[in-house]
Amino acid sequence: MRSAGPGRYNRPMHFRTICILGGTGFVGRHITAQLVDAGYHVRIPSRDPFRHRDLTVLPTVEIVRADVHNPAELLREFDGVDAVINLVGILNERGHDGKGFEHIHVELTGKVLDACRRRGIKRLLHMSALGASPGAPSHYLRTKGEAEALLPMTPDGNPATTVFAPSVIFGPDDTLINRFADLLKFIPVLPLACADARLAPVFVGDVAEAFVRSLTRRDTIGRRYALYGPDVYTLKQLVQYTARLMRVRRIVIGLPDWASKLQARVLEYAPGKPFSIDNYRSFKARGVDVESGLAELGIPANSLEAEAPDYLAADNQRGRYNRYRSAAGRFKQSPPAR
């Protein structure tokens, strides 16, 4: 195990080993890369380590076989760990009654908190969502809010906890911009639900940096940070911008509310559940009315216009290279395009 060096971050709390739940996912890979760059040892539990062996290219990463929903295995993997980052979450469940969200968001958070206390882990960083609240209209946002309510959000919390609630996150391999890009390749006319929903997309590298910076900053303990990008778009504007980057002519038709709800109910039963009634309710509930925590953490927010061309433009070789690097777990934040 390699001890943490000075790196780029001030680390007065002297953490060395970080366990990331959800570390093999989109955001987790970027946080892992930044933690390794800062000199940390990173442990990532996974049910199938072989699928994610590319992450072991990073010199201080270990992928361990574990089911994080099993309390005994969770306790085992927290042994010798200084801090835990919980990124586990789902955007849709297999069923329709909220039990899947409850299991992944609320029950797992309770297990993580219990294991942290039993192992004496001093620091916990938790990924929530913008608009999360126990009274939210969607299962996704409600269970995210219920999970937050379990956490010890005080300056002397046990463990010392920080919560992040990002807007939609963009970057290579994201699940929003790239999904629309795939649709736009084949659909000349796109009927779009929730077209007027307002979003402030935040770059995945900025989200990762917020986690890494806050890890050892005592002034972030007990705090909840909403994370936004610098610009606000409607969903329709995001899709139209994606089409422009791809250099394709597409007609995007914003659906009225009744048609948006109907589309959600139909697609909820399509293979892969590309859009659900719960997604519809989440889009209706989200907002961008508070100040972004990126500024408070001293992180300049990268814009969609600066980053998206790198991985969406069809003739951009640098974009293709970044996708390959990301797939290998070695993506590093590039400077904004000028």
Secondary structure, 3 states (H helix, E strand, C coil): CCCCCCCCCCCCCCCCEEEEECCCCHHHHHHHHHHHHCCCEEEEEECCHHHHHHHHHCCCEEEEECCCCCHHHHHHHCCCCCEEEECCCCCCCCCCCCHHHHHHHHHHHHHHHHHHHHHCCCEEEEECCCCCCCCCCCHHHHHHHHHHHHCCCCCCCCCEEEEEEECCEECCCCCCHHHHHHHHCCCCEEEECCCCCEECCEEHHHHHHHHHHHCCCHHHCCCEEEECCCCCEEHHHHHHHHHHHHCCCCEEEECCHHHHHHHHHHHCCCCCCCCCHHHHHHHHHCCCCCCCHHHHCCCCCCCHHHHHHHHHCCCCHHHHHHHHHHHCCCCCCCCCCC
